[in-house]
Amino acid sequence: MKKRAFFGLGNPGPEYALTRHNAGYRSVQALAEKLGAPPFRAERYALTTSISWRGIVWYLFLPTTYMNRSGDAVAYWKNRLELGLDELIVVLDEIQLPLGALRLTEKGSAGGHNGLAHVIQALGSEAFPRLRIGIGKNFPRGRQVEYVLSPFSEQEERIFQALLPSIVECLMGWGIEGTARAASRCNRRSSPIPNPPSEAPKLSPPAAE
């Protein structure tokens, strides 16, 4: 039976649940709901659940290592499940993409994302799929950490909620068809939505990254 593993990057705990940095967490949670997977349970380095569907075992992970140590969870479960790099996908937020944009790719650099950088370091390779979810960069100079660790504004949250079904569709497409075929639809269908210029971003004091 085929295996597919989904790692939603983010920070654990209710104080981070709705922050921009947890877009990956929330996406994998939405995928679990769509698949009808059992509740997440605490395992080493992550909350995890799994379900078999369409001849595939779908493994879903929410790392509990905090963002900057995400690679600990990805590397551990890759080895434990004996996964190839093409059998796992990392789902993360991306400030370099506008809010509402999605980019599914089969490899690439970290692009300044600390969580992704640690995954690359832990795996010793950049050659693994990732889905980047645009959160925009509507923040003053020097306030990036506060921005990503803050909740979406009300308008941004509505946009993100509207985007979640497309995110789930992309992830399911990747699981069934692979990166190339899923990306041809996922990346084309995403609809970048500019950050509302009249709305000041919500910022919170930095605590984790």
Secondary structure, DSSP 8 states (H G I E B T S, - for coil): -EEEEEEE----SGGGTTBGGGHHHHHHHHHHHHHT----EEETTEEEEEEEETTEEEEEEEE-S-GGGHHHHHHHHHHHHT--GGGEEEEEEETTS-TT-EEEES----TT-HHHHHHHHHHT-S-S-EEEEE----S-TT-HHHHHTSB--HHHHHHHHHHHHHHHHHHHHHHHH-HHHHHHHHHHH-------TTS----------
